[in-house]
């Protein structure tokens, strides 16, 4: 589609409806002053980033019961590969209960803002899969998918909604405190409400059940290479559609990056089906 950049006035073409500026430079030029102004005057919004798992559900239950204040927004970034059971839970439980207690909750498709490719045109693999080297050793690829498909998308969504200074809630419990980090962006401040409450994973599950919520499963993309064998077996036996989606991703790797595999053993998923069927 054809658009006119509101910063420089140049005409540009894009296939993303959310893109407003022709370049990062124009976006920074147009919004930078506004960000500084809002940050200085303390106009800070609260955005809760929901992942759909136990910790996120504990935050949702705490919001509903008044243990935590209502955030301005709750968002779930869907890269398109989330397990079906996760999205069913988010849509049918979390989103509905947040709506009832007056929290604006939105599911954001990553594809609206970024290209969600397993393997890019230049052969770069975006997921933390396993590479079988010529000498028979196995290496693990770096993780780029979360930063590109989720973090970048959530930041773009915030800017699109006029949010220029934000306390971003992240669902990390006390037993995962090592995962805490400081935001690299001055306009974003990461907040960890479960850490502040002193809740570990077991306490999260207790509070979820206490509030009368169904217990969520662990979350991940259906093809995530970081799953253990038990998770792969569960996917095969209990989530046939997700298994098919994972096999399709593995077939993309076989075609575009034949030395890269989803399984740590560097075996194709199709080859595991007779073993899982036993």
C-alpha positions in Angstrom: 0.0 0.0 0.0 1.1 3.6 -0.6 1.5 6.0 2.3 2.8 9.4 3.0 5.4 9.8 5.8 4.0 12.3 8.4 7.6 13.3 9.3 9.3 14.1 6.0 6.3 14.0 3.6 7.9 11.4 1.3 5.7 8.8 -0.3 6.6 5.2 0.5 5.2 1.7 0.0 4.6 -0.9 2.7 2.6 -4.1 3.2 2.1 -3.4 6.9 -1.0 -1.4 7.9 0.6 -0.3 11.2 3.7 1.3 9.7 3.4 5.1 9.8 6.9 6.4 8.9 9.1 5.7 6.0 12.2 5.1 8.1 13.4 4.7 11.7 15.0 8.1 11.5 11.7 9.8 10.6 9.9 7.9 13.4 12.5 8.9 16.0 12.5 12.5 14.7 8.7 12.7 15.0 8.2 10.9 18.3 11.4 11.6 20.2 10.4 15.0 21.6 7.0 13.8 22.6 8.6 10.8 24.5 10.9 13.1 26.5 8.0 15.4 27.3 5.7 12.6 28.5 8.5 10.9 30.5 9.5 14.1 32.2 6.0 15.0 33.3 5.4 11.5 34.7 2.6 10.5 32.2 3.4 6.8 32.7 1.1 4.0 31.6 1.1 0.4 32.9 1.1 -2.4 30.3 1.0 -6.0 31.4 2.7 -8.4 29.0 0.8 -11.7 29.2 2.4 -15.0 28.1 -0.6 -17.2 28.9 1.2 -19.5 31.3 1.1 -20.0 35.1 2.9 -16.7 36.1 0.7 -14.6 33.7 -2.4 -16.3 34.9 -1.4 -15.6 38.5 -1.1 -11.9 37.7 -4.5 -12.0 36.0 -6.0 -13.6 39.1 -4.3 -11.1 41.3 -5.8 -8.3 39.2 -9.3 -9.8 39.4 -9.1 -10.2 43.2 -7.7 -6.8 43.8 -4.3 -8.0 45.0 -2.8 -6.0 42.1 -4.1 -2.7 40.7 -5.7 -2.8 37.3 -3.1 -2.0 34.5 -4.0 0.4 31.7 -3.6 -2.4 29.2 -3.0 -6.2 29.1 -1.5 -7.6 25.9 -0.7 -11.0 24.5 1.6 -11.1 21.5 0.7 -14.1 19.3 3.5 -15.0 16.9 1.2 -17.5 15.2 2.9 -20.5 16.6 1.5 -20.6 20.1 0.0 -24.0 21.2 -3.7 -24.2 20.5 -4.4 -25.0 24.2 -2.6 -21.8 25.2 -4.6 -19.6 22.9 -7.8 -21.3 23.9 -7.0 -20.5 27.6 -6.0 -16.9 26.9 -9.1 -16.2 24.8 -11.6 -18.2 26.9 -10.3 -17.5 30.4 -7.9 -14.7 30.7 -9.3 -12.3 28.1 -12.9 -12.9 29.3 -12.2 -12.4 33.0 -10.1 -9.3 32.3 -13.0 -7.8 30.2 -15.4 -8.5 33.1 -13.1 -6.6 35.6 -12.6 -3.7 33.3 -9.1 -4.3 31.9 -8.4 -3.5 28.3 -6.9 -6.8 27.1 -5.7 -7.3 23.5 -4.2 -10.2 21.5 -1.7 -8.8 19.0 -0.7 -10.8 15.9 3.0 -10.5 15.3 2.5 -10.7 11.6 0.8 -7.2 11.7 4.2 -5.7 12.5 7.0 -8.0 11.5 7.9 -10.9 9.2 7.5 -14.1 11.1 9.9 -16.4 9.1 11.5 -19.6 10.5 14.2 -19.2 7.9 14.9 -15.9 6.2 15.6 -15.4 2.5 19.3 -15.2 3.2 19.2 -18.5 5.1 19.3 -17.2 8.7 17.4 -19.4 11.2 15.4 -17.4 13.7 14.7 -20.1 16.3 17.0 -21.7 18.9 17.3 -25.0 16.9 20.1 -27.5 16.8 22.8 -27.7 14.0 24.5 -30.9 13.1 28.1 -30.1 12.2 30.2 -32.0 9.7 32.3 -33.5 12.5 29.2 -35.0 14.1 29.0 -32.5 17.0 25.8 -30.5 17.7 25.6 -26.8 18.4 22.6 -24.8 19.5 21.6 -21.7 17.6 20.9 -18.3 19.3 17.4 -17.2 20.2 16.1 -14.3 18.1 12.4 -15.2 17.8 11.3 -13.7 21.2 13.0 -10.4 20.7 11.8 -9.9 17.1 8.4 -11.6 17.1 7.3 -10.5 20.6 9.3 -7.7 22.3 9.7 -5.6 19.2 6.0 -6.1 18.4 4.9 -5.0 21.9 7.0 -1.9 21.7 5.6 -1.0 18.3 2.1 -1.6 19.5 2.7 0.8 22.5 3.9 3.5 20.2 0.9 3.0 18.0 -1.4 3.5 21.0 0.4 6.7 22.0 2.2 5.1 25.0 5.6 6.9 25.3 6.4 6.1 28.9 5.5 2.8 30.4 5.8 0.5 33.4 5.9 -2.9 31.6 4.7 -5.8 33.9 6.4 -9.1 33.2 5.4 -12.4 34.7 8.5 -13.7 36.5 8.2 -15.5 39.8 10.8 -15.6 42.6 12.2 -18.9 41.5 12.9 -17.4 38.1 14.5 -14.2 39.5 17.6 -14.8 37.4 15.6 -13.9 34.3 15.0 -10.3 35.5 16.6 -7.6 33.5 16.6 -3.9 33.0 15.0 -2.4 29.9 17.4 -1.1 27.3 14.9 1.6 26.4 14.6 4.7 28.6 10.9 5.0 28.0 10.2 1.5 29.3 10.6 0.4 32.9 10.3 -3.4 33.5 8.3 -4.2 36.6 7.9 -7.7 38.2 4.7 -7.8 40.3 5.1 -11.4 41.3 8.6 -10.7 42.6 7.2 -7.8 44.6 4.5 -10.1 46.0 7.1 -12.7 46.9 5.3 -15.4 44.9 7.1 -18.4 43.5 5.6 -20.8 40.9 3.9 -23.0 43.6 2.3 -19.9 45.2 1.2 -18.8 41.8 -0.6 -22.1 41.3 -2.1 -21.9 44.8 -3.5 -18.3 44.1 -4.9 -19.3 40.7 -6.8 -22.2 42.3 -7.8 -20.1 45.2 -9.4 -17.6 42.8 -11.3 -20.4 41.1 -9.4 -20.3 37.8 -8.6 -23.4 35.8 -4.9 -24.2 35.9 -3.0 -23.3 32.7 -0.3 -25.5 31.1 3.3 -24.4 30.5 3.5 -22.3 27.3 5.7 -22.4 24.3 5.5 -22.3 20.6 4.3 -25.7 19.3 7.7 -26.3 17.6 9.9 -24.9 20.3 13.3 -26.7 20.2 13.8 -26.1 23.9 11.0 -28.6 24.8 12.0 -31.8 26.6 11.0 -35.2 25.4 8.0 -35.3 27.7 6.6 -32.1 26.1 7.2 -33.5 22.6 5.4 -36.7 23.5 2.5 -34.7 25.0 2.3 -32.7 21.7 2.2 -35.9 19.6 -0.4 -37.7 21.7 -2.6 -34.9 23.0 -2.3 -32.1 20.5 -2.4 -33.6 17.0 -2.9 -30.3 15.2 0.0 -28.7 16.9 2.1 -31.7 16.1 1.3 -31.3 12.4 2.3 -27.6 12.7 5.6 -28.5 14.3 6.2 -31.2 11.6 5.6 -28.5 8.9 8.2 -26.2 10.5 10.6 -29.1 10.7 10.0 -29.7 7.0 10.8 -26.1 6.3 14.1 -26.6 8.0 14.8 -29.8 6.1 14.3 -27.8 2.9 15.9 -24.5 3.6 18.5 -25.4 6.3 19.0 -29.2 6.1 21.7 -29.3 8.8 19.3 -27.7 11.4 16.8 -29.7 13.5 14.1 -29.1 16.1 15.1 -32.1 18.2 18.3 -32.1 20.2 19.1 -35.5 18.8 19.1 -34.0 15.2 16.3 -36.4 14.1 13.3 -35.2 12.1 10.0 -35.2 13.9 8.5 -37.5 11.3 11.1 -40.1 12.1 10.0 -40.0 15.8 6.3 -40.8 15.1 6.8 -44.7 15.1 8.6 -44.4 18.4 6.0 -42.1 20.0 3.3 -44.6 18.7 4.6 -47.5 20.8 
